[in-house]
Amino acid sequence: MSQRVEHFNQLGRAYGAPLVTAALKSVNEDFVVEEIMPIKPDGEGEHLWLYLEKSGTNTDWLAQLLARLAGVKSMAVSYAGLKDRHGVTRQWFSIQLPGMADPDLGGLEAEGVRVLEQVRHSRKLKRGALSGNRFRLRLRGLQGDRDSLDSRLQLIREQGVPNYYGEQRFGHGMNNIRKAEQMFEGRMRHLKKHQRSLYLSAARSWIFNQVLSQRIQQQCWDRAIPGDVFMLDGKSACFADDGSEDISQRLATLDLHITGPLWGEGESMASSDCLQLEQAVAAENVPLAKGLADARLKQERRSLRLKVDELDWQYDGDDLLLAFALPAGTYATMVLREFMDEHPAG
């Protein structure tokens, strides 16, 4: 029987309670993110691609600044993914400049933004075009058992972590979920497009997170149950359980991952025990599930497990230095959640 989860901190952890505490993002330089792009600009065309390093600024603000410096409309500036302002991020932008020379970008330096690379390309940079991100983190004032932490990190390296949507998606105090419920009830009729999209995404993500939490509680988030739907590592296509004998082995080697629902209208790919579990969670979240179906969002799937690539760590006095790479659309904080609690800086 599913039990509705009300707050993010009630979601299950795969490996037990946190082992250590540390301060995250004491300064921007403690959280460094670099985009991994599958595209190499071809060197010519009407789109200027810029690889920029920014600190303490958000992606939308920088896109608007680029538009002003280039003398173009904001819609001419594009980027692959949003990045948190609290950190140092290295990410790509593109500016459409048909028949125009490269603009003077000297104004970026005054805002603490560095141009790392500048190259022309025949196509604009599209949202979601990146394949992933690399992270380098300094967790300050580490307190706890380091031997147990080393074992936990090794487990994460070998088995991954739950692929939760991060807490920031739901707003302060889960406010985006309340807004979504109000929207579905017809009490918010004059929303801007981006607001509606934000609340739809939050509702969908919260149902997914609760399904994942239920499977962690039942110890089957990385173990197949009848009726499961699977996804190849690094791919988006899904396939239903076909009774293959090698499923368990492929799950163990992280070649395959079990998926959970991104709720919407239409028939689910899941069946049997898997479908029953997912429907039980939806039944505990009727306003969200019904609202998503009424909004005509189509049923989709997302991997329940997040593979953590290139995971490495070392200690520097009282600090933990952590490096890893994740696919696009996933959250570094969900890796941290499996071994630490945050304590205030200083």
C-alpha positions as CSV (number, residue, x, y, z in Angstrom):
1,M,0.0,0.0,0.0
2,S,1.4,3.4,-1.0
3,Q,1.7,6.2,1.5
4,R,1.8,9.7,0.3
5,V,5.0,11.6,0.9
6,E,4.5,15.2,1.8
7,H,8.1,16.5,2.0
8,F,11.3,15.9,0.1
9,N,13.3,14.8,3.1
10,Q,10.8,11.9,3.6
11,L,12.0,10.3,0.3
12,G,13.9,7.0,0.8
13,R,17.6,6.7,0.7
14,A,19.1,3.7,-1.1
15,Y,22.1,3.1,1.3
16,G,20.8,4.2,4.7
17,A,21.3,7.3,6.8
18,P,24.0,9.9,5.9
19,L,27.4,9.1,7.3
20,V,29.0,12.6,7.4
21,T,28.1,16.3,7.5
22,A,29.9,19.0,5.6
23,A,29.3,22.5,4.2
24,L,28.3,22.8,0.5
25,K,28.9,25.9,-1.6
26,S,30.6,28.0,1.2
27,V,32.0,30.0,-1.8
28,N,31.1,29.7,-5.4
29,E,34.5,28.0,-6.2
30,D,33.4,25.1,-4.1
31,F,30.9,24.0,-6.8
32,V,32.4,23.8,-10.3
33,V,30.3,22.5,-13.2
34,E,31.5,21.9,-16.8
35,E,29.2,21.0,-19.6
36,I,29.9,17.9,-21.7
37,M,28.8,18.6,-25.3
38,P,28.4,15.9,-28.0
39,I,28.7,18.6,-30.7
40,K,31.9,20.2,-32.0
41,P,31.3,23.5,-33.8
42,D,32.3,23.4,-37.4
43,G,34.0,26.8,-37.5
44,E,31.7,28.7,-39.8
45,G,28.1,29.9,-40.1
46,E,25.8,32.6,-38.7
47,H,25.8,31.3,-35.1
48,L,28.6,32.4,-32.7
49,W,29.2,29.8,-30.1
50,L,30.7,30.9,-26.8
51,Y,32.1,28.8,-24.0
52,L,31.8,31.0,-21.0
53,E,32.9,30.7,-17.3
54,K,30.6,32.5,-14.9
55,S,30.5,32.7,-11.1
56,G,27.5,33.7,-9.0
57,T,25.2,34.5,-11.9
58,N,22.3,32.6,-13.4
59,T,22.0,31.4,-17.0
60,D,19.1,33.6,-18.0
61,W,20.7,36.7,-16.8
62,L,23.9,36.0,-18.8
63,A,21.8,35.2,-21.9
64,Q,20.1,38.7,-21.6
65,L,23.5,40.3,-21.1
66,L,24.9,38.6,-24.3
67,A,21.9,39.9,-26.3
68,R,22.5,43.5,-25.1
69,L,26.2,43.3,-25.9
70,A,25.6,41.8,-29.3
71,G,22.7,44.2,-30.2
72,V,20.3,41.4,-30.9
73,K,16.9,40.3,-29.5
74,S,16.9,37.9,-26.6
75,M,15.5,35.1,-28.7
76,A,18.7,35.1,-30.8
77,V,20.7,33.8,-27.8
78,S,20.4,30.2,-26.8
79,Y,22.0,27.7,-24.4
80,A,21.8,24.0,-23.7
81,G,20.9,23.9,-20.0
82,L,20.1,26.1,-17.0
83,K,22.8,26.3,-14.3
84,D,22.6,27.3,-10.7
85,R,23.9,30.8,-9.9
86,H,25.6,29.5,-6.7
87,G,28.8,28.1,-8.2
88,V,31.3,28.4,-11.0
89,T,29.9,27.1,-14.3
90,R,31.4,26.6,-17.7
91,Q,28.7,26.4,-20.3
92,W,28.0,27.0,-24.0
93,F,25.9,29.8,-25.4
94,S,25.1,30.6,-29.1
95,I,24.2,34.0,-30.7
96,Q,22.6,34.1,-34.1
97,L,24.4,36.8,-36.1
98,P,23.2,36.6,-39.8
99,G,25.5,38.8,-41.9
100,M,27.0,40.3,-38.7
101,A,30.6,40.4,-37.4
102,D,31.5,39.0,-34.0
103,P,30.4,41.5,-31.3
104,D,32.7,43.2,-28.8
105,L,32.2,41.1,-25.6
106,G,34.5,43.2,-23.4
107,G,31.6,44.0,-21.2
108,L,31.5,40.4,-20.0
109,E,34.7,40.9,-18.0
110,A,33.2,43.7,-16.0
111,E,30.5,41.2,-14.9
112,G,33.1,38.5,-13.9
113,V,32.4,36.4,-17.0
114,R,35.3,34.9,-18.9
115,V,35.3,33.8,-22.6
116,L,37.0,30.4,-22.7
117,E,36.3,29.6,-26.4
118,Q,34.7,31.5,-29.3
119,V,33.8,29.7,-32.6
120,R,31.3,29.9,-35.4
121,H,28.8,27.2,-36.2
122,S,26.1,26.6,-38.8
123,R,23.4,25.8,-36.3
124,K,22.0,27.3,-33.1
125,L,22.6,25.6,-29.8
126,K,19.4,23.9,-28.8
127,R,18.0,23.3,-25.3
128,G,19.0,19.9,-24.0
129,A,21.8,19.5,-26.5
130,L,24.4,18.7,-23.9
131,S,25.2,15.1,-23.0
132,G,26.1,15.7,-19.4
133,N,28.0,17.7,-16.9
134,R,31.3,17.2,-14.9
135,F,31.4,18.4,-11.3
136,R,34.2,19.3,-9.0
137,L,33.1,19.9,-5.4
138,R,34.8,20.9,-2.2
139,L,32.8,19.9,0.9
140,R,34.2,21.8,3.8
141,G,34.4,20.9,7.5
142,L,33.8,17.2,6.9
143,Q,32.7,15.5,10.1
144,G,32.1,11.7,10.4
145,D,33.6,8.3,9.9
146,R,35.9,8.5,6.8
147,D,36.3,4.7,6.5
148,S,32.6,4.2,6.3
149,L,32.4,7.1,3.9
150,D,35.0,5.5,1.6
151,S,33.0,2.3,1.6
152,R,29.7,4.2,0.8
153,L,31.4,6.2,-2.1
154,Q,32.7,2.9,-3.5
155,L,29.2,1.5,-3.4
156,I,27.9,4.6,-5.2
157,R,30.6,4.2,-7.8
158,E,29.6,0.6,-8.5
159,Q,25.8,0.8,-8.1
160,G,24.8,4.4,-8.7
161,V,22.2,6.4,-6.8
162,P,18.4,7.0,-7.0
163,N,17.7,9.3,-9.9
164,Y,15.4,11.7,-8.0
165,Y,14.5,15.1,-9.3
166,G,16.3,17.5,-7.1
167,E,14.6,19.5,-4.3
168,Q,15.0,22.8,-6.1
169,R,12.5,21.6,-8.8
170,F,9.7,21.8,-6.2
171,G,10.3,25.3,-4.9
172,H,10.8,26.6,-1.4
173,G,8.7,24.5,1.0
174,M,7.3,22.5,-1.9
175,N,5.5,25.6,-3.1
176,N,5.5,24.5,-6.7
177,I,3.4,21.5,-5.9
178,R,0.8,23.6,-4.1
179,K,0.8,26.0,-7.1
180,A,0.3,23.0,-9.5
181,E,-2.7,21.8,-7.5
182,Q,-4.2,25.3,-7.5
183,M,-3.6,25.4,-11.3
184,F,-5.3,22.1,-11.8
185,E,-8.3,23.3,-9.7
186,G,-8.7,26.3,-12.0
187,R,-7.7,28.8,-9.4
188,M,-4.7,30.2,-11.4
189,R,-6.1,31.2,-14.8
190,H,-3.7,33.8,-16.0
191,L,-0.3,32.0,-15.8
192,K,2.5,32.8,-18.1
193,K,3.7,29.9,-20.3
194,H,6.9,29.4,-18.3
195,Q,5.0,29.3,-15.0
196,R,2.5,26.7,-16.3
197,S,5.5,24.6,-17.6
198,L,7.2,24.9,-14.2
199,Y,4.2,23.6,-12.3
200,L,3.5,20.8,-14.7
201,S,7.1,19.6,-14.4
202,A,7.0,19.8,-10.7
203,A,3.8,17.7,-10.5
204,R,5.2,15.1,-12.8
205,S,8.5,15.0,-11.0
206,W,6.9,14.6,-7.6
207,I,4.9,11.6,-8.7
208,F,8.1,10.0,-10.1
209,N,10.0,10.7,-6.9
210,Q,7.3,9.0,-4.8
211,V,7.3,5.9,-7.1
212,L,11.1,5.7,-6.7
213,S,10.9,6.2,-2.9
214,Q,8.3,3.4,-2.7
215,R,10.6,1.1,-4.7
216,I,13.6,1.9,-2.4
217,Q,11.4,1.1,0.6
218,Q,10.5,-2.2,-1.0
219,Q,14.1,-2.9,-2.0
220,C,13.4,-3.1,-5.7
221,W,14.6,0.2,-7.1
222,D,17.5,-1.6,-8.8
223,R,15.9,-5.1,-8.9
224,A,13.3,-6.1,-11.4
225,I,9.7,-6.9,-10.5
226,P,7.0,-8.3,-12.8
227,G,5.8,-5.8,-15.4
228,D,8.9,-3.5,-15.3
229,V,10.0,-1.3,-18.1
230,F,13.7,-0.9,-18.8
231,M,16.0,1.7,-20.4
232,L,19.5,1.2,-21.8
233,D,22.2,3.1,-20.0
234,G,22.7,6.4,-21.8
235,K,19.6,6.0,-24.0
236,S,16.0,7.2,-23.8
237,A,14.2,4.4,-25.6
238,C,12.3,1.9,-23.3
239,F,11.2,-1.6,-23.6
240,A,8.8,-3.7,-21.5
241,D,9.9,-6.8,-19.6
242,D,10.1,-9.6,-22.2
243,G,11.2,-12.3,-19.8
244,S,14.8,-12.3,-20.9
245,E,17.1,-14.4,-18.7
246,D,19.9,-11.9,-18.7
247,I,17.9,-9.0,-17.3
248,S,19.2,-9.4,-13.7
249,Q,22.8,-9.5,-14.9
250,R,22.4,-6.5,-17.1
251,L,20.9,-4.6,-14.2
252,A,23.8,-5.6,-12.0
253,T,26.3,-4.3,-14.5
254,L,24.4,-1.0,-15.0
255,D,23.9,-1.8,-18.7
256,L,20.1,-1.5,-18.0
257,H,18.0,0.5,-15.6
258,I,14.5,0.1,-14.3
259,T,12.2,3.1,-15.2
260,G,9.5,4.9,-13.4
261,P,6.5,7.0,-14.8
262,L,6.5,10.5,-16.0
263,W,2.7,10.8,-15.5
264,G,0.3,11.7,-18.3
265,E,-2.5,10.5,-20.4
266,G,-2.5,7.2,-22.4
267,E,-1.7,3.6,-21.6
268,S,1.4,2.9,-19.5
269,M,4.1,0.6,-20.8
270,A,4.2,-1.0,-17.3
271,S,2.1,-4.0,-16.3
272,S,1.5,-6.4,-13.4
273,D,3.2,-5.6,-10.1
274,C,5.0,-2.6,-11.5
275,L,1.8,-1.0,-12.8
276,Q,0.0,-1.7,-9.6
277,L,2.7,0.0,-7.5
278,E,2.7,3.1,-9.8
279,Q,-1.1,3.3,-9.8
280,A,-1.1,3.1,-6.0
281,V,1.2,6.2,-5.9
282,A,-1.0,8.0,-8.4
283,A,-4.1,7.2,-6.3
284,E,-2.4,9.0,-3.3
285,N,-1.8,12.0,-5.6
286,V,-5.1,12.2,-7.5
287,P,-5.1,16.1,-8.1
288,L,-1.6,15.9,-9.6
289,A,-2.2,12.7,-11.6
290,K,-5.5,13.8,-13.0
291,G,-4.3,17.3,-13.7
292,L,-1.4,16.0,-15.7
293,A,-3.6,13.7,-17.8
294,D,-6.2,16.5,-18.3
295,A,-3.3,18.7,-19.5
296,R,-2.7,16.1,-22.3
297,L,0.8,15.3,-21.3
298,K,1.8,11.9,-22.7
299,Q,3.0,9.0,-20.6
300,E,6.8,8.8,-20.6
301,R,9.5,7.0,-18.6
302,R,12.7,8.0,-16.7
303,S,15.4,5.8,-15.3
304,L,15.1,5.1,-11.5
305,R,18.9,4.8,-11.2
306,L,21.6,7.4,-11.9
307,K,25.0,6.0,-12.9
308,V,27.8,8.2,-11.4
309,D,30.7,8.2,-13.9
310,E,34.3,9.1,-13.2
311,L,33.7,9.3,-9.4
312,D,36.9,10.1,-7.6
313,W,37.6,11.6,-4.1
314,Q,40.4,12.7,-1.8
315,Y,40.7,14.5,1.5
316,D,42.3,17.9,1.9
317,G,42.6,18.5,5.6
318,D,39.0,18.8,6.9
319,D,37.6,19.0,3.4
320,L,36.4,16.3,0.9
321,L,37.3,16.9,-2.8
322,L,34.8,15.1,-5.0
323,A,34.7,14.8,-8.8
324,F,32.2,13.0,-11.0
325,A,30.2,13.2,-14.2
326,L,26.4,12.9,-14.7
327,P,24.1,12.7,-17.7
328,A,22.0,15.8,-18.6
329,G,18.8,16.3,-16.7
330,T,20.1,14.8,-13.4
331,Y,21.2,16.3,-10.1
332,A,24.6,16.4,-8.4
333,T,22.8,17.0,-5.0
334,M,21.2,13.6,-5.3
335,V,24.7,12.0,-5.3
336,L,25.5,13.9,-2.1
337,R,22.2,13.0,-0.5
338,E,23.3,9.4,-0.3
339,F,26.2,10.0,2.0
340,M,26.0,13.4,3.7
341,D,23.9,16.0,5.4
342,E,24.7,19.6,4.9
343,H,25.7,21.8,7.9
344,P,26.0,25.6,7.8
345,A,29.1,27.1,6.4
346,G,31.5,28.3,9.2
